[in-house]
Amino acid sequence: MISIWEEHLFWLEVLQDHAYFVRDHLAVTEKEYIETAHRYIQLFQDLLNQLNRLRPTIQSQDAAQVEFSKSALTVAQGYYEFEGALQSLRIDNKVNLNLSPTYLNGTLAENREYLRILSYLVKGKVPSPLPLVDLMDLWLEDQLGHAVLFQNMLDPIEIGASRQADVYISNYQAFIVQNHHIKGYLKFKQPGFARQKEFASTVGRVTLEMSQFVFTMVHKYRENKLLNKTTLRFLEHHFPETCYFIKKLSYYAPELQQEASQCSLRRASYL
């Protein structure tokens, strides 16, 4: 289980990373947007500092949790609107941002999930879990995006790593198609039928496998043995998101619970 405190920690660190990525991928001429991204980096840090003053055992109905969630909602909603505006400008080539509109689709979808969770927490309620098919919708796109981004950041000399990334890209593209059809089956079938459970288990195993691959690549990065064009923060962002997905997925695929209990939602310390 992920506690209320851990939910806040995970999402605030993820969104702060997203703000870092926007800041780092804007041209130096985009001073206004750089300043806005930097302001959100600071706002998320302020929230993280406040969170660290709350009890890790805090419950959804606690007054301090409700007040904190209201503050988090204001910042997360503001950042959502900021990224959305950048996406609109990027589509029309009106901002010098080295991130694609589809990349921003992924970060905006994750932001929406935190906003959904906050919509419960600001009322002192326990958030309802995402149904398995919706959980897959969110995190399969995320994992596919990680594989594509990893491949794109490699130097052309890294042929072996690029080919391995291609395998995972194909896997997640297939999973997205499968989940689309499972969603159709659910019009006449109750969730949790055997094939859907098997699908959850398969996705979990492939996700853990890809995470180990990325871990190996990060180790090479730290030793300057992987030629690339990205940052350690960008690479390591993969791990807490993968852990969160596996923890949520383990509710539907109990055979993943051991791995779910061993991974960390906390981001690493970046260089």
C-alpha positions in Angstrom: 0.0 0.0 0.0 1.0 3.6 -0.7 0.3 5.9 2.2 -1.3 9.4 1.8 2.1 10.9 2.7 3.9 8.8 0.1 1.3 9.8 -2.6 2.1 13.4 -2.0 5.9 12.8 -1.9 5.8 10.8 -5.2 3.7 13.3 -7.1 5.4 16.4 -5.9 8.8 15.1 -6.8 7.6 13.9 -10.2 6.0 17.3 -11.0 9.1 19.1 -9.8 11.2 17.0 -12.1 8.8 17.8 -15.0 9.4 21.5 -14.2 13.1 21.0 -14.3 12.9 19.3 -17.7 10.8 22.1 -19.1 13.3 24.7 -17.8 16.3 22.7 -19.1 14.8 22.2 -22.6 13.8 25.8 -23.2 16.0 28.0 -25.3 17.8 30.7 -23.3 15.8 33.3 -25.3 12.6 32.1 -23.7 13.2 34.0 -20.5 9.6 34.4 -19.4 8.9 30.7 -19.6 12.2 29.8 -18.0 11.4 32.1 -15.1 7.9 30.5 -14.8 9.4 27.0 -14.8 11.9 28.0 -12.2 9.1 29.5 -10.0 7.3 26.1 -10.1 10.5 24.3 -9.2 10.6 26.5 -6.1 6.9 26.1 -5.3 7.1 22.3 -5.5 10.2 22.5 -3.2 8.2 24.6 -0.7 5.5 22.0 -0.7 8.0 19.2 -0.2 9.5 21.1 2.7 6.0 21.4 4.2 5.3 17.7 3.6 8.4 16.8 5.5 7.0 18.6 8.5 3.8 16.4 8.4 3.6 13.0 10.1 4.3 10.1 7.6 1.3 8.4 9.2 -1.1 11.2 8.4 -4.5 10.2 7.3 -6.8 11.6 4.6 -9.2 13.1 7.1 -6.6 14.9 9.2 -7.0 18.7 9.1 -3.3 19.3 8.4 -3.5 16.9 5.4 -6.6 18.6 4.0 -4.9 22.1 4.3 -1.8 20.7 2.7 -3.8 19.2 -0.2 -5.5 22.5 -0.8 -2.1 24.2 -1.2 -0.8 21.3 -3.4 -3.9 21.5 -5.6 -3.3 25.2 -6.3 0.3 24.6 -7.4 -0.4 21.4 -9.3 -3.3 23.0 -11.2 -1.2 26.1 -12.0 1.6 24.0 -13.3 -0.9 21.9 -15.4 -2.1 25.1 -17.1 1.5 26.2 -17.7 2.5 23.0 -19.4 -0.7 22.9 -21.4 -0.1 26.5 -22.7 3.4 25.4 -23.7 2.1 22.4 -25.5 -0.3 24.6 -27.5 2.5 26.9 -28.4 4.8 24.0 -29.3 2.2 22.5 -31.6 2.3 25.8 -33.6 6.1 26.2 -33.3 5.6 29.4 -31.3 8.0 28.5 -28.5 11.6 27.3 -28.6 11.2 24.2 -26.5 13.1 21.1 -27.3 10.3 18.8 -26.1 7.6 17.4 -28.3 3.8 17.9 -27.9 3.4 14.2 -27.4 6.0 14.2 -24.6 3.9 16.8 -22.9 0.8 14.7 -23.3 2.5 12.2 -21.0 3.5 14.7 -18.3 0.0 16.4 -18.5 -1.7 13.0 -18.0 0.4 12.3 -14.9 -0.4 15.7 -13.6 -4.1 15.0 -14.1 -3.8 11.9 -12.0 -2.4 13.9 -9.1 -5.2 16.4 -9.5 -7.7 13.5 -9.4 -6.2 12.2 -6.2 -6.2 15.7 -4.7 -9.9 16.1 -5.5 -10.5 13.5 -2.8 -7.8 14.6 -0.4 -9.0 18.2 -0.2 -12.3 16.8 1.1 -10.6 14.5 3.6 -11.6 11.4 1.6 -9.5 8.4 0.6 -8.9 8.5 -3.2 -10.5 5.8 -5.2 -8.0 3.5 -7.0 -7.8 3.6 -10.7 -9.4 0.6 -12.4 -6.8 -1.7 -13.9 -7.6 -0.7 -17.5 -7.2 3.0 -16.6 -4.0 2.3 -14.7 -2.7 0.7 -17.8 -3.8 3.6 -20.0 -1.7 6.0 -17.9 1.5 4.0 -17.2 1.8 2.1 -20.4 2.1 5.4 -22.3 4.6 6.5 -19.7 6.8 3.4 -20.0 6.6 3.6 -23.8 7.7 7.2 -23.6 10.6 6.3 -21.3 11.8 3.8 -23.9 11.5 6.2 -26.8 13.2 9.0 -24.9 16.0 6.7 -23.8 16.6 5.7 -27.4 16.5 9.3 -28.6 19.0 10.5 -26.1 21.6 7.9 -27.1 24.7 8.7 -29.2 24.5 6.9 -32.6 27.5 4.8 -31.6 25.4 3.1 -28.9 23.8 0.6 -31.3 23.4 -2.3 -28.8 21.5 -0.1 -26.3 19.4 1.4 -29.0 18.4 -2.0 -30.3 17.4 -3.2 -26.8 15.3 0.0 -26.4 13.6 -0.9 -29.7 12.5 -4.2 -28.1 10.8 -2.4 -25.3 9.3 0.1 -27.6 7.7 -2.8 -29.5 6.5 -4.5 -26.3 4.8 -1.4 -25.0 3.2 -0.5 -28.3 1.7 -4.0 -28.3 0.6 -3.7 -24.7 -1.2 -0.4 -25.5 -3.1 -2.1 -28.3 -4.0 -5.1 -26.1 -5.3 -2.8 -23.3 -7.4 -0.9 -25.9 -9.2 -4.2 -26.8 -9.5 -5.2 -23.1 -11.3 -2.0 -22.5 -13.7 -3.1 -25.2 -14.2 -6.5 -23.6 -15.2 -4.8 -20.4 -18.5 -3.5 -22.0 -19.8 -7.1 -21.5 -17.2 -8.6 -19.1 -16.6 -7.9 -15.4 -13.1 -6.5 -14.7 -10.5 -9.0 -13.4 -11.2 -11.9 -15.8 -8.4 -14.3 -16.2 -6.9 -12.9 -19.4 -6.8 -9.4 -18.0 -5.0 -10.7 -14.8 -2.5 -12.5 -17.0 -2.0 -9.3 -19.0 -1.3 -7.4 -15.8 1.3 -9.9 -14.7 3.0 -9.9 -18.1 3.2 -6.1 -18.2 4.6 -6.1 -14.7 7.4 -8.5 -15.6 8.4 -6.6 -18.7 8.3 -3.3 -16.8 10.7 -4.8 -14.1 12.9 -6.1 -16.9 13.1 -2.7 -18.6 13.8 -1.0 -15.3 16.8 -3.3 -14.8 18.0 -2.4 -18.2 17.8 1.3 -17.5 19.5 0.7 -14.2 22.4 -0.8 -16.0 22.5 2.1 -18.4 22.5 4.6 -15.5 25.5 2.8 -14.0 27.3 3.2 -17.3 26.3 6.8 -17.4 27.8 7.4 -14.0 31.0 5.8 -15.1 31.1 7.9 -18.4 30.7 4.7 -20.4 27.5 5.6 -22.2 27.6 8.4 -24.9 24.4 10.4 -24.7 22.8 13.9 -24.7 20.8 13.9 -21.5 21.1 14.4 -17.7 21.2 12.0 -14.8 18.0 13.5 -13.5 16.3 12.7 -16.8 17.4 9.1 -16.7 16.7 8.4 -13.0 13.2 9.9 -13.3 12.3 6.5 -14.6 12.7 4.6 -11.3 10.2 6.2 -9.0 7.5 6.2 -11.7 8.2 2.6 -12.4 8.0 1.7 -8.7 4.7 3.5 -8.4 3.3 1.6 -11.4 4.5 -1.7 -10.0 3.0 -1.0 -6.5 -0.3 0.0 -8.0 -0.2 -3.0 -10.4 0.6 -5.4 -7.6 -3.0 -4.9 -6.3 -4.2 -6.6 -9.4 -1.3 -9.0 -9.9 -0.3 -10.2 -6.4 2.7 -12.1 -7.7 4.4 -8.7 -8.1 4.1 -7.8 -4.4 7.6 -8.8 -3.5 9.1 -6.5 -6.1 6.6 -3.8 -5.2 7.7 -4.0 -1.5 11.4 -3.6 -2.4 11.3 -0.6 -4.8 11.5 3.0 -3.7 9.1 5.8 -4.6 11.8 8.4 -3.6 13.9 9.8 -6.3 17.6 9.5 -6.3 20.0 12.4 -5.6 21.0 13.9 -8.9 24.3 15.3 -9.9 
